[in-house]
Amino acid sequence: MASIFETADGVTGAAAHRAFKSQLNKVYGFYTGGFLFFVVILAILEQMGLSREWMGFIFLLATIGLYAGIGIMSRTTDAAEYYVAGRRVPAVYNGMATGADWMSAASFIGMAGTLYLTGYSGLAFIMGWTGGYCLVALFLAPYLRKFGQFTIPDFLGERFGGNLPRFIGIVAAILCSFTYVVAQIYGVGIITTRLTGVAFEIGIFLGLAGILVCSFLGGMRAVTWTQVAQYIILIIAYMVPVVWLSVKQTGVPVPQAVYGYQLQKVTAREDVLIKDPKEMEVRKVYQDRATALGEKLKDPKAALEADRAAATKKVADLKAENAAAAAIAAAERDLAGLPKDEAAAKAAWTRGKAAAEARDKPLGGMPRHAALYAGDANVDAKAKETFDYSRRNFLALIFCLMVGTAALPHILMRYYTTPSVKAARDSVTWSLFFIFLLYFTAPALAVLVKFEVFNVLVGTPFDKLPAWIASWQKVDPSLLSVIDLNRDGILQLGEISIGGDIVVLATPEIGGLPYVVSGLVAAGGLAAALSTADGLLLTIANALSHDLYYKMIDPNASTARRVTLSKMLLLVVALAAAGVASQKPADILFLVSAAFSFAAASFFPALVLGIFWKRATGIAASLGMACGLGITFYYMVMNQPWLRGVFGVTSPVDLWFGIQPISAGVFGVPLGFFVIIVVSMMTTAPSARIQELVEHVRYPSLKGTAKSLIH
């Protein structure tokens, strides 16, 4: 039986497209109704006593099984189907697939959490990512579709001629996509662990099965139709708890409408918490801790010896007193947990001092939610400098995210799958609409959760804390930690440490919703992470199999061999990314933002100048991409803590103009444009055929077609 995702035989042209779209409407309409029915059945079963563990496994297995079914039905070995889904995806469905491809673990899991922790400054992500799609629509998507290649490195190779631009494009595509996919698999691990209770490392590989079953079997065709299904799940999962919280707090089921009203209440509550004597006590604990660690750092060797002697004596004393076994075991763990040498002690105490100083601030170290930037331009010089740095980084991050969005290979690949240039442009509009639904809701979700934490959770006795706190602490103590620092038995805001990566996932439990909603949100987060991971892994595998192997090594390779090689490489890359993610290298948002800086610095200048300036040459594009990517990577390695550790950097952190490494692309993009323009003017102009091709892509009324000019 033919796949439901194939065009009906015997029907051609516009009629075939209408019939295909009508068929898709029926399939996904039935699918949406079936999914809602599935959630209602689970809600009923929960009321009848179904355990949370079973519910978690059911959500995990049912959703992954669904994606696997679509992957199996969409399996193919045809090159056009595998790489670009046969170029017949209707604009609205391509927009939905792009929305799922785009709304990764960072958007679904991390963005509202970042807004919760940083307030106004977190809006840089929404403004940057949304603005990036305007650049895609105006400068890239329709023009790239006219060129007609399968991948971005393929475009670079055809536009600039020769294998050097193509090869640098392959390296850049792999670097930014691999960085991005590690973040998605890390998110998969968090969600799977929360759903099933298995270890984080095992959770990663369970989720990996869901990623591979789609992209491995059917390439872009399977990924496209799976992503449409995943978008439906993730948007339902995101909207249900925030609407519920809105109704609970205000009685209005439109969270976007009550956002400002609840923000006023949060601001008033912040005034109270800042002056609360109990919060002052907690801050004093952190202040004393930072002071003590500062004293140790004056002579780390002597301090470590003193700590080791005291811990050894405590163990000996407890044993001599025949103390309880638990007390002795705890003392022995404390002794074993001491730094091994002076260097380790210095590093650990420096981190501890910085963390204590960060928490020795009002509101547990969080800025006031409605404050524009850190510091104050109207106070002293230090506060003004802090304000300037904060504003500078806000604008730099918006720039990197906008330009990076417009240059991400796995997103631009989506516009190769539409049947026409007009459909590609329409597809960008639909993408913006489907992404807008989530992005317009995220700020409201952050404020509603903060209202709940400030007014319900803070002030709760420790012996009456909700069960979800203990559950999340088991998943990963670094994501959620609650300690009674001032020993009054009452939870203060300063005693809560919440990681941004769990705010959305924990929202249903924070709001007191039934556990079925928690399972639904986890399934939505899983859909977001899986959908993006599918697209990214396919981008990497295609860059290696199509652009490197087929275009550069063996141009005579058969279609079957290319597709088979792509599948093998996809498996290898997925396992490598899972291995890196299991090490928990950094938070999701940094990894994702780093990928945007890499994409912006390497691709954006070459793509824009390649489309709009026929004088841009191949050697100039190659040097521009290499220089832009190189300076961006160098800046991150020298200044980002995890990368400094990986590369053994010991020199002091040196931020240029105070720009954080997350926005390193702000240096790479201008350098890329400068190098391409200058070198192009100094080298021989491209061939007449290439210049005519560029003119045709920009001005379709000229004679000839892009395809004929390319060939």
PEKACOR-V504880 format. One line per field, one symbol per residue. phi: phi as a letter, one per 40 degrees, with the letter a starting at -180 (. if undefined). psi: psi as a letter, one per 40 degrees, with the letter a starting at -180 (. if undefined). A space follows every 10 residues. Layout:
phi=???
psi=???
This chain:
phi=.cccbbcccg bbgccccccc ccccdccccc cccccccccc cccccccchc ccccccccdc cccccccccc cccbcabccc cccbfgfbcd dcccccccdc dcccdccccc cccccccbgd cccdcccccc cccccdccbb dccccccgcc bcdccccccb ggccdccccc ccccccccdc cccccccdcc cccccbgccd ccdccccccc cccccccbfc cccccccccc cdcccccccd cccccccccb gbcbccccdc cccccccccc dcccccdccc cccccccccc ccccccccad cccccccccc cccccccccc cfcdcccccc ccccccccdc accccccccc cccccccccc adfggccccc ccbcgacbbc cccccccccc cccccccddc ccccdcbcdc ccdcccccca cdcccccccc dccccddccc cdcccccccc dcccbbccgc cccbcccccc cccccadcca bbbcccfbgb cbcccbbbcc cbdcccddcc cgcdcdcccc cccccccccc cccdcccccc cccccccccc cbbbccccdc cccccdcccd cccccccccc cccfcacdcc dccccccccc ccbdcccccc cbbcccbccc cccccccccc cccdccccbc dccdcccgcb cccbccfgcc dcbccccccc cccccccccc ccbccccdcc ccccccccbc cccgbdcccc c
psi=hiieeiihie hiaddddddd dddddddddd dddddddddd dddddddeeh iddddddddd dddddddddd dddeiiehdd dddffeffhi dddddddddd ddgadddddd dddddddebd deeddddddd dddddddddd dddddddeid idddddddde hieddddddd dddddddddd dddddddddd dddddeeiid dddddddddd dddddddead dddddddddd dddddddddd ddddddddde ehegdddedd dddddddddd ddddehdddd dddddddddd ddddddedgd dddddddddd dddddddddd efiidddddd ddddddeiid addddddddd ddddddddef iiffeiihde hdiiaheebi dddddddddd dddddddddd dddddeehdd ddddeeeiei dddddddddd ddddddddde dddddddddd dddddddheh ideeiidddd dddddhdedh hhhgdefeeh hideehhhid eedddedddd efiidddddd dddddddddd dddddddddd dddddddddd dddgeehidd dddddddddd dddddddddd deegdiiddd dddddddddd dddddddddd deheehiddd dddddddddd dddddddeeh ddddddefhe iihghhfehi ddfdeddddd dddddddddd eeihiiiddd ddddddddge eiiiiddddd .
